[in-house]
């Protein structure tokens, strides 16, 4: 009885698979169809190296704090790169002062 049931299920699976279910659309039409998933643009920022670490300023991540909390850690393209006063190399977190005057957070690239 189990063999007959197994054969029926196998036959139904094969028949269902052979009849084009689910019906695929032609590849020429699919080639120009819009994506269902969001696409992300790459960041306009350029990675920079400080010591042995690679960093990237995150354009949307902004922070603030008292000026005594930040010390100069270097420069990237004329813009100062800041670190926390108590943070020494290798750094845990870096910040970049942008042209708009805001302090942007930098993420380490690994």
Buried (B, 14 or more C-beta within 10 A) or exposed (E): EEEEEEEEEEEEEEEEEEEEEEEEEEEEEEEEEEEEEEEEEEEEBEBBEBEEBBBBBBEEEEEEEEEEEBEEBBEBEEBBBBBBEEBEEEBEBBBBBBEEEEBBBBBBEE
